[in-house]
Amino acid sequence: MDITAAMVKELRERSGAGMMECKKALVEANGDIELAIENMRKSGAAKAAKKAGRIAAEGAIVTASNATHAVLVEVNSETDFVANDDNFKRFASAVADTALKSGAADVATLRDAAGPDGESLEQMRAGLVAKIGENIEIRRFTVLAADGGVVQSYLHGKRIGVLVALTGGNAELARDIAMHIAASNPVCVSEAEMPADVIAKEREIYSAQAAESGKPADIVEKMVVGRLKKFMAETTLLGQPFVKDPDQTVEKLLKSNGAMVTRFVRYEVGEGIDKKEDNFVEEVMAQARSATQR
């Protein structure tokens, strides 16, 4: 059967694949467009599986919200170039909307949830991997409820995102606090929430530093306590100077507005992922050695 330009055009519009791939699929399917699409989807799943082991440490943070809840999602790609692609952006937005509406408790459940077009997010992801040619992963998400208060999101570009939940206050204050969290990256809300292992590690470091001063033990202990106090002020949300008005702490700002932060979440693209460091010079040398051995 002759494969016409119109058939290739239709398959391209329906699949999003390249012209040559569409023509090849139509030839193999003897002109049957529906069969070609089915075969391309199967092939796409296989391609996605092959790419699954590749490190995806770039990507985007996206949010979605309704009257009572907000969600923060990280979707990863291998390169920042793909993270700027419109197809990737649409997928990331679909993930956020689905996470907000589906009630999924974890990423595994979310992957199986139906996206806007009825396909599962995993089917959408596999199709996108086949189309773009990079590994793409839904890494994590968090949903916060207003619970009678205020929940607000803030995105700093596409690389940093924050959710914050307040009792009291209003949406404007919540957004200001979210912007502060994006900029200052606190560990937790208050000293009471600081993990014990973090405090122990800092105390150990400060004790070793202070001991080198040669001062008496009681003075050393006072030095350690002072440094720990400074650490708490710098790393807890309530202790930090408010970025828009450094003359007051976040705690004072909240109290003056009759508000309290119940929880916050801050995501940054790729944090905690071991990224592959490419050595361009070594890559070129390896290619040169390979060429001389042929």
Residue frames relative to the residue before (quaternion, step in Angstrom):
aa qw qx qy qz dx dy dz
M 1.0000 0.0000 0.0000 0.0000 0.00 0.00 0.00
D 0.4445 -0.6869 0.5070 0.2711 3.56 -0.97 0.89
I 0.2738 -0.7431 0.5909 0.1537 3.54 -0.99 0.93
T 0.2128 -0.8172 0.5275 0.0931 3.57 -0.41 1.24
A 0.6434 -0.5174 0.4012 0.3967 3.54 -1.31 0.35
A 0.6177 0.5556 -0.3406 0.4402 3.58 1.09 -0.71
M 0.6442 0.5139 -0.3178 0.4690 3.58 1.04 -0.80
V 0.6460 0.5100 -0.3169 0.4714 3.57 0.97 -0.85
K 0.6421 0.5324 -0.3156 0.4525 3.56 1.00 -0.89
E 0.6594 0.5088 -0.3096 0.4587 3.60 0.91 -0.88
L 0.6738 0.4913 -0.3002 0.4631 3.56 0.94 -0.90
R 0.6185 0.5392 -0.3412 0.4586 3.58 1.05 -0.73
E 0.6749 0.4991 -0.2932 0.4577 3.57 0.93 -0.93
R 0.7156 0.4569 -0.2567 0.4618 3.58 1.00 -0.78
S 0.7711 0.3673 -0.1868 0.4854 3.59 1.05 -0.72
G 0.3565 -0.7416 0.4909 0.2861 3.56 1.14 -0.63
A 0.5064 0.6567 -0.4174 0.3715 3.60 1.27 0.08
G 0.6493 -0.5350 0.3836 0.3808 3.56 -1.33 0.25
M 0.6850 -0.5187 0.3286 0.3922 3.55 -1.25 0.48
M 0.6964 0.4743 -0.2909 0.4532 3.60 0.81 -0.96
E 0.6311 0.5218 -0.3355 0.4658 3.57 1.04 -0.73
C 0.6479 0.5157 -0.3151 0.4636 3.58 1.03 -0.80
K 0.6537 0.5092 -0.3183 0.4604 3.57 0.94 -0.86
K 0.6443 0.5195 -0.3155 0.4641 3.59 0.98 -0.87
A 0.6615 0.5109 -0.3052 0.4564 3.58 0.95 -0.90
L 0.6577 0.5041 -0.3085 0.4670 3.60 1.01 -0.77
V 0.6163 0.5324 -0.3424 0.4685 3.58 1.05 -0.75
E 0.6905 0.4843 -0.2777 0.4600 3.58 0.87 -0.98
A 0.7180 0.4099 -0.2367 0.5103 3.58 1.16 -0.62
N 0.4268 -0.7296 0.4396 0.3037 3.57 1.32 0.21
G 0.7503 -0.4347 0.2125 0.4505 3.55 0.97 0.94
D 0.5320 0.6180 -0.4148 0.4038 3.61 1.26 -0.06
I 0.3318 -0.7891 0.4822 0.1865 3.61 -0.25 1.27
E 0.6538 0.5152 -0.3247 0.4490 3.60 0.94 -0.86
L 0.6566 0.4922 -0.3065 0.4824 3.59 0.99 -0.82
A 0.6210 0.5451 -0.3348 0.4530 3.58 1.04 -0.77
I 0.6488 0.5085 -0.3111 0.4730 3.58 0.99 -0.86
E 0.6444 0.5209 -0.3190 0.4601 3.59 0.96 -0.88
N 0.6768 0.4907 -0.2926 0.4643 3.58 0.92 -0.92
M 0.6450 0.5201 -0.3173 0.4613 3.56 1.04 -0.78
R 0.6351 0.5177 -0.3315 0.4677 3.58 1.05 -0.71
K 0.6379 0.5117 -0.3260 0.4743 3.57 1.03 -0.79
S 0.6534 0.5102 -0.2988 0.4728 3.54 0.97 -0.89
G 0.6371 0.5414 -0.3158 0.4487 3.55 1.06 -0.82
A 0.6352 0.5231 -0.3273 0.4645 3.57 1.01 -0.78
A 0.6456 0.5133 -0.3155 0.4692 3.56 1.03 -0.80
K 0.6464 0.5129 -0.3140 0.4695 3.58 0.99 -0.84
A 0.6444 0.5286 -0.3203 0.4502 3.57 1.00 -0.85
A 0.6400 0.5276 -0.3216 0.4568 3.57 1.01 -0.82
K 0.6497 0.5205 -0.3157 0.4553 3.60 1.01 -0.81
K 0.7214 0.4446 -0.2458 0.4707 3.58 1.06 -0.75
A 0.4630 0.7382 -0.4168 0.2588 3.58 1.26 -0.30
G 0.6909 0.4950 -0.2869 0.4420 3.59 1.08 -0.63
R 0.5536 0.6254 -0.3942 0.3834 3.59 1.23 -0.17
I 0.5294 -0.6716 0.4233 0.2991 3.56 -0.94 0.91
A 0.0838 -0.7710 0.6310 0.0190 3.55 -0.85 1.07
A 0.0999 0.8347 -0.5260 0.1286 3.57 -0.07 1.32
E 0.6005 0.4831 -0.3768 0.5138 3.57 1.29 0.14
G 0.2719 0.7941 -0.5217 0.1528 3.60 -1.13 -0.34
A 0.4535 -0.6781 0.5130 0.2672 3.54 -1.15 -0.65
I 0.3120 -0.6728 0.6325 0.2235 3.50 -1.35 0.48
V 0.0182 -0.8031 0.5951 -0.0222 3.58 -0.85 0.97
T 0.1985 -0.7768 0.5877 0.1086 3.57 -1.22 0.49
A 0.0201 -0.7410 0.6685 0.0602 3.50 -1.39 0.27
S 0.0140 -0.8173 0.5758 -0.0154 3.58 -1.08 0.59
N 0.1275 -0.7330 0.6546 0.1340 3.51 -1.40 0.27
A 0.7919 -0.3373 0.2012 0.4676 3.60 -1.19 -0.27
T 0.8081 0.2944 -0.1247 0.4948 3.60 1.08 -0.64
H 0.7948 0.2285 -0.1040 0.5526 3.62 1.18 -0.41
A 0.0777 -0.7554 0.6445 0.0891 3.54 -1.33 0.33
V 0.1850 -0.7865 0.5834 0.0830 3.56 -1.13 0.69
L 0.1663 -0.7430 0.6422 0.0886 3.53 -1.22 0.71
V 0.0363 -0.8190 0.5707 -0.0471 3.58 -0.76 1.09
E 0.1534 -0.7423 0.6396 0.1280 3.55 -1.18 0.66
V 0.0374 -0.7629 0.6453 -0.0107 3.54 -0.85 1.08
N 0.2002 -0.8317 0.5135 0.0669 3.57 -0.69 1.11
S 0.1076 -0.7351 0.6655 0.0714 3.50 -1.33 0.59
E 0.6147 -0.5597 0.3974 0.3885 3.57 -1.26 0.14
T 0.8057 0.1561 -0.0608 0.5682 3.58 1.07 -0.71
D 0.5742 -0.5842 0.4503 0.3552 3.54 -1.23 0.50
F 0.5444 0.6171 -0.3903 0.4128 3.59 1.19 -0.56
V 0.6869 0.4596 -0.2788 0.4891 3.59 0.89 -0.94
A 0.6134 0.5635 -0.3509 0.4279 3.61 1.04 -0.72
N 0.6862 0.4559 -0.2737 0.4964 3.59 1.23 -0.42
D 0.4907 0.6698 -0.4202 0.3659 3.57 1.32 -0.09
D 0.5461 -0.6487 0.4217 0.3211 3.59 -0.94 0.88
N 0.6209 0.5406 -0.3491 0.4477 3.60 1.04 -0.71
F 0.6411 0.5095 -0.3134 0.4808 3.57 1.02 -0.83
K 0.6538 0.5255 -0.3143 0.4444 3.58 0.91 -0.92
R 0.6510 0.5081 -0.3166 0.4667 3.60 0.98 -0.83
F 0.6446 0.5122 -0.3228 0.4668 3.56 1.00 -0.82
A 0.6526 0.5175 -0.3146 0.4554 3.60 0.89 -0.91
S 0.6515 0.5023 -0.3123 0.4751 3.59 0.99 -0.80
A 0.6329 0.5247 -0.3252 0.4674 3.58 1.05 -0.77
V 0.6219 0.5351 -0.3351 0.4632 3.57 1.04 -0.76
A 0.6705 0.4989 -0.3009 0.4593 3.59 0.88 -0.93
D 0.6625 0.5028 -0.3085 0.4617 3.60 0.88 -0.90
T 0.6705 0.4962 -0.2932 0.4672 3.57 0.99 -0.87
A 0.6305 0.5318 -0.3299 0.4591 3.58 1.01 -0.78
L 0.6583 0.5120 -0.3014 0.4622 3.57 1.06 -0.76
K 0.7770 0.3959 -0.1819 0.4543 3.57 0.90 -0.95
S 0.6788 0.5649 -0.2938 0.3657 3.59 1.05 -0.75
G 0.3595 -0.7301 0.5055 0.2866 3.57 1.08 -0.63
A 0.3127 0.7659 -0.5050 0.2460 3.60 1.25 0.30
A 0.3631 -0.7634 0.5023 0.1820 3.56 -0.96 0.93
D 0.8016 0.0726 -0.0255 0.5929 3.59 1.17 -0.47
V 0.7156 -0.4664 0.3060 0.4204 3.55 -1.31 0.22
A 0.6259 0.5503 -0.3437 0.4328 3.59 0.97 -0.82
T 0.6736 0.4751 -0.2875 0.4878 3.59 0.96 -0.85
L 0.6339 0.5417 -0.3258 0.4456 3.55 1.03 -0.82
R 0.6215 0.5554 -0.3494 0.4280 3.60 0.96 -0.79
D 0.7069 0.4602 -0.2597 0.4701 3.59 1.05 -0.76
A 0.5401 0.6377 -0.4000 0.3764 3.59 1.25 -0.30
A 0.5158 -0.6533 0.4660 0.2998 3.56 -1.15 0.69
G 0.3666 -0.7280 0.5457 0.1946 3.54 -0.97 0.95
P 0.7927 -0.3399 0.2147 0.4583 3.60 -1.26 -0.14
D 0.7528 0.3879 -0.2138 0.4870 3.62 1.04 -0.72
G 0.6535 -0.5388 0.3138 0.4290 3.58 1.25 0.21
E 0.5845 0.5444 -0.3744 0.4710 3.58 1.19 -0.40
S 0.5157 -0.6024 0.4863 0.3670 3.57 -1.14 0.50
L 0.6173 -0.5448 0.4030 0.3997 3.57 -1.18 0.47
E 0.6206 0.5401 -0.3516 0.4466 3.60 1.07 -0.64
Q 0.6331 0.5073 -0.3301 0.4826 3.59 1.03 -0.73
M 0.6405 0.5148 -0.3181 0.4729 3.57 0.99 -0.82
R 0.6523 0.5232 -0.3110 0.4517 3.57 0.94 -0.91
A 0.6679 0.5042 -0.3023 0.4564 3.59 0.87 -0.95
G 0.6529 0.5080 -0.3129 0.4666 3.57 1.00 -0.80
L 0.6557 0.5085 -0.3079 0.4656 3.56 1.03 -0.77
V 0.6118 0.5422 -0.3408 0.4642 3.59 1.05 -0.75
A 0.6662 0.5000 -0.2981 0.4661 3.57 0.95 -0.91
K 0.6844 0.4972 -0.2808 0.4534 3.56 1.01 -0.83
I 0.7612 0.3883 -0.1960 0.4811 3.58 0.87 -0.99
G 0.3861 -0.7566 0.4534 0.2699 3.58 1.09 -0.68
E 0.6605 0.4351 -0.3220 0.5203 3.58 1.24 0.43
N 0.5397 -0.5795 0.4863 0.3694 3.53 -1.25 0.43
I 0.0503 -0.7743 0.6307 -0.0084 3.56 -1.01 0.91
E 0.0237 -0.8225 0.5674 -0.0314 3.57 -0.84 0.94
I 0.3351 -0.6496 0.6348 0.2504 3.52 -1.25 0.62
R 0.2060 -0.8456 0.4815 0.1031 3.58 -0.25 1.21
R 0.7942 -0.1745 0.1895 0.5503 3.60 0.76 -1.03
F 0.0006 0.7801 -0.6250 -0.0280 3.54 -1.30 0.32
T 0.1075 -0.7635 0.6328 0.0707 3.55 -1.28 0.50
V 0.1617 -0.7580 0.6254 0.0903 3.54 -1.02 0.88
L 0.0952 -0.7778 0.6194 0.0478 3.58 -0.93 0.94
A 0.2804 -0.7531 0.5757 0.1512 3.55 -1.07 0.84
A 0.5305 -0.6300 0.4655 0.3239 3.55 -1.12 0.68
D 0.0834 -0.8445 0.5220 0.0862 3.59 1.09 -0.76
G 0.7644 -0.3675 0.1890 0.4948 3.55 0.86 0.96
G 0.6806 0.4414 -0.2859 0.5102 3.57 1.28 -0.16
V 0.6166 -0.5080 0.4277 0.4228 3.54 -0.97 -0.93
V 0.0432 -0.7594 0.6474 0.0475 3.57 -1.06 0.78
Q 0.0070 -0.8188 0.5704 -0.0645 3.56 -0.78 1.06
S 0.2294 -0.7637 0.5884 0.1340 3.56 -1.15 0.64
Y 0.0495 -0.7723 0.6318 0.0432 3.52 -1.31 0.40
L 0.1264 -0.7750 0.6162 0.0614 3.55 -0.98 0.90
H 0.1713 -0.7360 0.6458 0.1087 3.54 -0.99 0.90
G 0.7693 -0.1398 0.0345 0.6224 3.54 0.06 1.33
K 0.6549 -0.4749 0.3670 0.4591 3.54 -0.93 -0.88
R 0.6289 0.6006 -0.3118 0.3829 3.60 1.27 -0.15
I 0.7762 0.2066 -0.1279 0.5818 3.61 1.16 -0.46
G 0.0297 0.7973 -0.6013 0.0434 3.56 -0.93 0.93
V 0.1106 -0.7949 0.5960 0.0259 3.56 -1.11 0.74
L 0.1014 -0.7173 0.6819 0.1007 3.50 -1.28 0.65
V 0.0124 0.7892 -0.6141 0.0006 3.58 -1.03 0.73
A 0.1746 -0.7715 0.6067 0.0792 3.55 -1.04 0.89
L 0.0949 -0.7993 0.5933 0.0140 3.58 -0.88 1.04
T 0.2024 -0.6532 0.6935 0.2268 3.47 -1.41 0.32
G 0.7607 0.2174 -0.2156 0.5723 3.55 -0.82 0.98
G 0.6675 0.5011 -0.3506 0.4248 3.57 -1.26 -0.11
N 0.3477 -0.7127 0.5651 0.2275 3.53 -1.28 -0.43
A 0.7385 -0.4264 0.2824 0.4394 3.57 -1.31 0.09
E 0.6353 0.5367 -0.3372 0.4412 3.60 1.01 -0.76
L 0.6565 0.4902 -0.3098 0.4824 3.59 0.95 -0.85
A 0.6458 0.5261 -0.3246 0.4481 3.57 0.93 -0.87
R 0.6562 0.4973 -0.3183 0.4699 3.58 0.99 -0.77
D 0.6236 0.5300 -0.3397 0.4634 3.59 1.02 -0.74
I 0.6547 0.4975 -0.3114 0.4762 3.58 0.97 -0.83
A 0.6378 0.5250 -0.3248 0.4606 3.59 1.01 -0.80
M 0.6365 0.5152 -0.3223 0.4749 3.59 1.02 -0.80
H 0.6289 0.5293 -0.3270 0.4662 3.58 1.02 -0.82
I 0.6613 0.5097 -0.3075 0.4564 3.59 0.90 -0.91
A 0.6228 0.5387 -0.3398 0.4543 3.57 1.01 -0.79
A 0.7220 0.4528 -0.2440 0.4627 3.57 0.94 -0.91
S 0.8032 0.3541 -0.1450 0.4565 3.59 0.87 -0.99
N 0.2414 -0.8381 0.4688 0.1400 3.59 1.31 -0.20
P 0.0581 0.8141 -0.5740 0.0661 3.63 0.57 1.06
V 0.5338 -0.6275 0.4632 0.3268 3.57 -1.21 0.55
C 0.7912 -0.0805 0.1146 0.5953 3.56 0.95 -0.92
V 0.6878 -0.4886 0.3285 0.4246 3.58 -1.27 0.10
S 0.8324 0.0096 0.0675 0.5499 3.59 0.69 -1.10
E 0.6982 -0.4515 0.3464 0.4343 3.56 -1.33 0.15
A 0.6230 0.5679 -0.3369 0.4194 3.57 1.04 -0.78
E 0.7095 0.4463 -0.2582 0.4804 3.60 1.15 -0.55
M 0.4604 0.6870 -0.4568 0.3277 3.60 1.23 -0.12
P 0.4784 -0.6848 0.4620 0.2979 3.64 -0.71 1.01
A 0.5481 -0.6523 0.4214 0.3107 3.57 -0.94 0.96
D 0.6510 0.5252 -0.3315 0.4365 3.60 0.99 -0.75
V 0.6141 0.5359 -0.3449 0.4654 3.59 1.14 -0.62
I 0.6495 0.5081 -0.3103 0.4729 3.58 0.96 -0.89
A 0.6559 0.5213 -0.3127 0.4475 3.59 0.93 -0.93
K 0.6623 0.5065 -0.3071 0.4588 3.58 0.94 -0.85
E 0.6600 0.4963 -0.3087 0.4719 3.58 0.95 -0.85
R 0.6358 0.5225 -0.3297 0.4626 3.59 0.99 -0.83
E 0.6357 0.5353 -0.3249 0.4514 3.58 0.98 -0.83
I 0.6677 0.4968 -0.2940 0.4701 3.58 0.95 -0.92
Y 0.6902 0.4791 -0.2876 0.4598 3.58 0.85 -0.98
S 0.6225 0.5428 -0.3423 0.4480 3.59 1.04 -0.72
A 0.6571 0.5041 -0.3054 0.4699 3.57 0.96 -0.87
Q 0.6561 0.5092 -0.3087 0.4637 3.58 0.99 -0.85
A 0.6932 0.4846 -0.2801 0.4541 3.58 0.88 -0.96
A 0.6123 0.5723 -0.3491 0.4192 3.59 1.06 -0.74
E 0.6250 0.5608 -0.3354 0.4270 3.58 1.12 -0.65
S 0.5596 0.6161 -0.3896 0.3944 3.60 1.24 -0.29
G 0.3890 -0.7411 0.4637 0.2906 3.58 1.21 -0.46
K 0.4578 0.6896 -0.4457 0.3409 3.58 1.25 0.18
P 0.6598 -0.5063 0.3700 0.4140 3.61 -1.23 0.38
A 0.6824 -0.5313 0.3308 0.3777 3.55 -1.23 0.62
D 0.6666 0.5035 -0.3248 0.4435 3.61 0.92 -0.82
I 0.6406 0.5031 -0.3200 0.4839 3.58 1.09 -0.70
V 0.6118 0.5488 -0.3364 0.4596 3.57 1.05 -0.80
E 0.6602 0.5099 -0.3072 0.4581 3.58 0.94 -0.91
K 0.6407 0.5125 -0.3240 0.4710 3.60 1.00 -0.77
M 0.6253 0.5310 -0.3339 0.4643 3.58 1.06 -0.75
V 0.6518 0.5179 -0.3048 0.4626 3.56 0.98 -0.91
V 0.6561 0.5117 -0.3079 0.4615 3.58 0.90 -0.94
G 0.6559 0.5198 -0.3074 0.4528 3.58 0.97 -0.85
R 0.6781 0.4843 -0.2908 0.4702 3.55 0.96 -0.85
L 0.6232 0.5271 -0.3355 0.4704 3.57 1.09 -0.70
K 0.6279 0.5333 -0.3303 0.4607 3.57 1.03 -0.81
K 0.6506 0.5067 -0.3027 0.4779 3.57 0.99 -0.87
F 0.6266 0.5382 -0.3266 0.4594 3.59 1.00 -0.83
M 0.6589 0.5110 -0.3071 0.4587 3.58 0.92 -0.92
A 0.6587 0.5137 -0.3134 0.4516 3.57 0.95 -0.85
E 0.6986 0.4825 -0.2661 0.4564 3.56 1.03 -0.79
T 0.7957 0.3572 -0.1514 0.4651 3.60 1.04 -0.72
T 0.6486 0.4476 -0.3461 0.5092 3.63 1.20 -0.08
L 0.5961 -0.6002 0.3986 0.3544 3.56 -1.00 0.80
L 0.7022 0.4872 -0.2849 0.4339 3.57 0.78 -1.02
G 0.7001 0.4890 -0.2723 0.4433 3.59 1.06 -0.67
Q 0.5996 0.6072 -0.3595 0.3776 3.58 1.17 -0.45
P 0.4985 -0.5986 0.5192 0.3516 3.61 -1.16 0.56
F 0.4871 -0.6722 0.4758 0.2908 3.57 -0.89 0.96
V 0.5080 -0.7083 0.3948 0.2905 3.59 -0.67 1.09
K 0.7048 0.4486 -0.2722 0.4774 3.61 1.05 -0.63
D 0.7753 0.0864 -0.0645 0.6223 3.57 1.32 -0.21
P 0.1679 -0.8514 0.4898 0.0842 3.61 0.32 1.25
D 0.5587 0.6110 -0.3964 0.3967 3.64 1.23 -0.16
Q 0.7552 0.2504 -0.1931 0.5742 3.58 1.26 -0.14
T 0.4705 -0.6597 0.5059 0.2957 3.55 -1.15 0.64
V 0.6450 -0.4918 0.4039 0.4230 3.55 -1.29 0.25
E 0.6092 0.5649 -0.3520 0.4311 3.58 1.03 -0.75
K 0.6766 0.4799 -0.2930 0.4754 3.60 0.92 -0.90
L 0.6150 0.5428 -0.3417 0.4587 3.59 1.03 -0.75
L 0.6765 0.4927 -0.2958 0.4606 3.57 0.86 -0.93
K 0.6624 0.5135 -0.3103 0.4485 3.59 0.90 -0.92
S 0.6599 0.5156 -0.3128 0.4482 3.58 0.99 -0.80
N 0.7223 0.3869 -0.2293 0.5253 3.58 1.24 -0.41
G 0.4716 -0.7011 0.4272 0.3218 3.58 1.27 0.20
A 0.5456 0.6288 -0.3746 0.4081 3.56 1.13 0.66
M 0.1116 -0.7740 0.6197 0.0668 3.54 -1.30 0.35
V 0.3702 -0.7050 0.5562 0.2377 3.59 -0.99 0.82
T 0.2287 -0.7882 0.5574 0.1253 3.57 -0.70 1.06
R 0.7904 -0.1149 0.0920 0.5946 3.56 1.14 -0.65
F 0.0049 0.7700 -0.6360 -0.0509 3.54 -1.24 0.44
V 0.1515 -0.7503 0.6373 0.0893 3.52 -1.32 0.49
R 0.0374 -0.7886 0.6138 0.0069 3.56 -0.92 0.92
Y 0.0851 -0.7810 0.6182 0.0245 3.56 -0.84 1.04
E 0.0446 -0.7502 0.6575 0.0540 3.51 -1.20 0.65
V 0.5576 -0.6447 0.4024 0.3339 3.57 -0.81 1.00
G 0.8702 0.1550 -0.1203 0.4520 3.54 -0.95 0.96
E 0.4369 0.7005 -0.4827 0.2920 3.62 1.17 -0.07
G 0.8080 0.2557 -0.2072 0.4887 3.55 -0.92 0.97
I 0.6099 0.5294 -0.3629 0.4648 3.60 1.26 -0.09
D 0.3866 -0.6972 0.5509 0.2470 3.57 -0.91 0.91
K 0.1870 -0.8133 0.5455 0.0777 3.55 -0.39 1.25
K 0.4647 -0.6505 0.5269 0.2885 3.53 -1.14 0.69
E 0.2326 -0.7676 0.5846 0.1224 3.56 -0.82 1.03
D 0.2333 -0.7953 0.5469 0.1183 3.56 -0.46 1.19
N 0.2008 -0.7534 0.6162 0.1112 3.57 -0.95 0.93
F 0.3119 -0.8036 0.4765 0.1728 3.57 -0.10 1.31
V 0.6496 0.5221 -0.3245 0.4474 3.59 0.94 -0.89
E 0.6707 0.4921 -0.3003 0.4667 3.57 0.89 -0.92
E 0.6214 0.5463 -0.3383 0.4483 3.59 1.07 -0.75
V 0.6639 0.4964 -0.2995 0.4724 3.56 0.94 -0.90
M 0.6524 0.5161 -0.3096 0.4606 3.59 0.97 -0.86
A 0.6436 0.5238 -0.3216 0.4561 3.56 1.01 -0.81
Q 0.6510 0.5047 -0.3108 0.4742 3.57 1.02 -0.81
A 0.6373 0.5251 -0.3233 0.4621 3.58 1.06 -0.77
R 0.6541 0.5054 -0.3166 0.4654 3.58 0.97 -0.86
S 0.6390 0.5350 -0.3206 0.4503 3.54 1.04 -0.84
A 0.6552 0.5261 -0.3047 0.4485 3.58 1.02 -0.84
T 0.6825 0.4913 -0.2924 0.4554 3.61 0.97 -0.82
Q 0.6664 0.5124 -0.3050 0.4476 3.58 1.19 -0.49
R 0.5554 0.6228 -0.3958 0.3833 3.59 1.22 -0.18
